[in-house]
Amino acid sequence: MYKQTFEPIGTGKWIEFGQTHFEDKSGKKMTWEMIRRIGCNDKVQAVEIIPLLIKKDKDPQLILVKQYRAPCNSNTIEFPSGLVGSDETPESSAIRELWEETGYTAKLPAISVKEESKFHDESSSSTSSSSVPFVAEDTSAKDLQSMGRISKLRVPNPATSPTRMLMVTLYIDGDLPENDNPKTHCQIEEGEETHTILLTLDDQVTERLNRLSDEEHTVVESRVGTFIEGFVASRVLLQMTKEPCLCINEKKD
């Protein structure tokens, strides 16, 4: 890609603002304003968790968090997320962030060192799979908490930031005692007080999410909205495979 030089303009405690300079394919000099985390590099810096709460004889629920976000001056409904610590793997970071922000306990799925190394380096983008399940080969399929998926590197805000993140899907056993109405463990003095929201994934999920977003000073984070739209679309497409809609594939004479 283009050779870039970064010119810092302002630096805070966690983020620096600046301009990146580069030449496009035609040789024209370009400048782009951007922000980046201090210490930013090309490896994974954050995880976002898609936690699915599974209870016997009940529809699955999506575990979300509601918290105040100063840049929006609103409460946001989002997936649990956070930075990967220097001594953590993305998987262990996801387990910790889920527990801190929602109180729910998830099991760290078994994963080999060879497989795990893929998720720490951008060079893994050459592999064919877009996401990798991290289930131990000897794990029973009935043990939902040992199942999960981890994406390859994603960029959540490519127009403004080079931050790299991973999406981690966790299946939470809601019938375990420790997952019966758990409490959050966030450090409130750090400004991270969160409230847990359980969103049932059924035919009424869009209406439920809309009601949440209609609350005063509340917005839905875009990735949550995209997930729900994808969930609804998948149900429609699944139904179409069972009952093909002639209006979709109808051939005109």
N, C-alpha and C positions, 0 to 999 in steps of 0.2 A: 504493500500500500504506500501512500504518500509519506515522505519524510516530514516530520512535524517538529516544531520547536514551541515550547510552552512558555508564555510570558505571564508570570503572576502579577496580579493587580492588587488583590487584597487577601489577607489570610486571617482566618478565625481559629477557634480552638480545634474544630474538627474538619473544616472545609476551607478550600482556597478557591478564589475566583480569578479567572485570567482569560487570556486569549491564546489560541493555538494558531500558528502560522504555517502555511503549507502552499505548495504549488499544485494546481489541478493538472489534468492530462494535457491541456493545451499549453501549460507553462505559465498560466496566469496566477499571480500571487493572491492568496486568499487568507482571510482572517476570520476566525470563528470564536465567539464568546462561549465560555464553558465554565463549569464548576467541577471540582474533583475532591475526593477525600484526601486528606493529608496522608502521605505514604502510599498513595494509590499505585497499583501495578497491574500487570496483565493477568494476574491470577484471581481466583475467587475471593471476594471480600465479604459477601453476605449470603444468607440463605433466606428463602421465603417458604413457609411450610403450608402445605395443603392437608390439614388434618381431618380425617373422616371418622366420625364417631359411629361405631357399629354396636347395636344392642339387639338382643334376641327378639324376634317377632316385631321389630319396629323399622321404619324407614331410616336409612342412614342420614346423619346430620353433619353439616359442615361447621367446624369450629372456627369462629371468627372473633376478632377483637375490635372493640370500639374505644378510641382514645382521641384526645385533643391534639391537633396538629397546628402549631403556630403559623406556618406559612399559609395555610388555608383559612386560618382563624375559624376552624370548624372541627366538629367531631368527625372522625373518619371511621368507616367500617372496612377493615382490611384483614388480610391473612396475618397470622403471627410471623414475625420476621426479626432478623437481627444480624449483627456482624459476627463473623467467624473469628474466634480468639486465636492468638498466635500459637497456642498449645492445643488447639482443637482440630478435629476433622469436621467437614461440613455436616456429616451425619450426627456426630455428638453435639454439635452446635444446634442443630435442629431440635434434638431432644430437649436440650437445656432451655432454648428459647420458648418452646411449647409449654414447658413446665412453669417457667417464670411468668409468662404472659397470661396463661389460662389455668394453670394448676393441673392440667391433664398429664398423666404419665404414659409415656410410650416406651416400648422396648427398642433398644438399639439393635437393629438387624445385623446379622453376621455378614461380613463382607471381606473378601481377601485383600491382602496388602496390594497385590498386583492390580486388582480391579479398582481399589480405592484411589490409587495414584492417578487414574485417568481424570479424576474430578478436580485435581489441583493444578493442572497445567493445560493451557489453551491448545497445546498440540493435540489433545484428544479429539479436536474437531474433525480430524481426518477419519475417525471411525464411522462406521455406517449407521449405528444405532443412535436415534435422537434422545433416548433416555434408557437407563439401565435399571432393571429390577435388582434390589439388593436383598434377595432371600437366600438363606442358607440352603444348600442342596439337600440337607437331611432334615429340614424343617417341615413339619406337617402343614398341609394346606389349611387345616382348621385353625392354626395359630395365626390369627390375623395380624397380631402385633409384630410378628416376624416378617411381615410382608411390607413392601414399600417400593417407591420408585424415586430415582434421583435424576434430574435432567442434566444435560450438558450445560456449558456456560451460557448464560443469558445476559442481555444488557437491558435493564428496566427503563432507562431514560437516555436513549442513544443520541437525542438531539442536544442534550445539555451536559451529559456526564459519561465518562468511560467506565463507571462502576460495573463490575462483573458479579453475577450472583448465580445461585443454583436454586431450582425449585425442588423441594423434597416433599413427596407424598407419603403420609403416615396413616396407617389404619389403627384406630384406637379402640381397645376393648372396653366398651362402656359398661359391661357387666362386672368389671373388677371393682372391689370395694374402694380402692384409691381413686377411682374415676367416678365416684358417686358424689356429684355436686362439689367438685374440688374448688379451692381458693387460689387466687393468683399469688405470685411471690415476687412481684416487681418492687423495685426500690422507688417508692413514691417521691422521695426527695430528688430523684434524678429526672423527674418529669415524665415518667413512663407509666403512670397509673392506667391500667386497662380494665375494661369490662368485657366479659365473655358473652358472646352471642352464639346460640345454636340455631342454625338455619336448616330446617328439614328439607331434604332433597326429594320432592315429589312433584305432582302436577301443579301445585300452587306456589312453587318456589319463587317465581318471578313476582307474583303479587306480594309475597312476604318481604322480599328484598325491597320492593318499591315502597311498602309501608314504612320500613326502617329508614329509607332515604328521605321520606316525607317528614320525618321528625325535624323539629327546628334545629338549625345549625348543624345538620348532619349531611355528609356526602359519602358516596360509595367509591372506594378506590377502584381504579379501572380494571385491574387484574381480577378482582372479585367479580365485577360485572361481566368480564369476558368469560370467566369460568362458568358462571350461571347461564350465559347465552349459549355456550358450548354444550352444557348439560342439557338444556332444553332442545337444542338442535339435534343432539344425539338421540334423544327420545323420539323426536319426530322422524328422523331417518330410520331408526329401528322399526317404528311402526309402518313406515313406507315399505320396508322390505317384507313385512308380513302381509300388508295389504297395499300392493302397488297402486300408486295414484296415477290414473290414466292421464290426468291433465299435465303431468310432468313429462312423460315420455310419449305423449300422443303424437302420432305422425299425421301430418296434414296431407290430404289427397292432392 
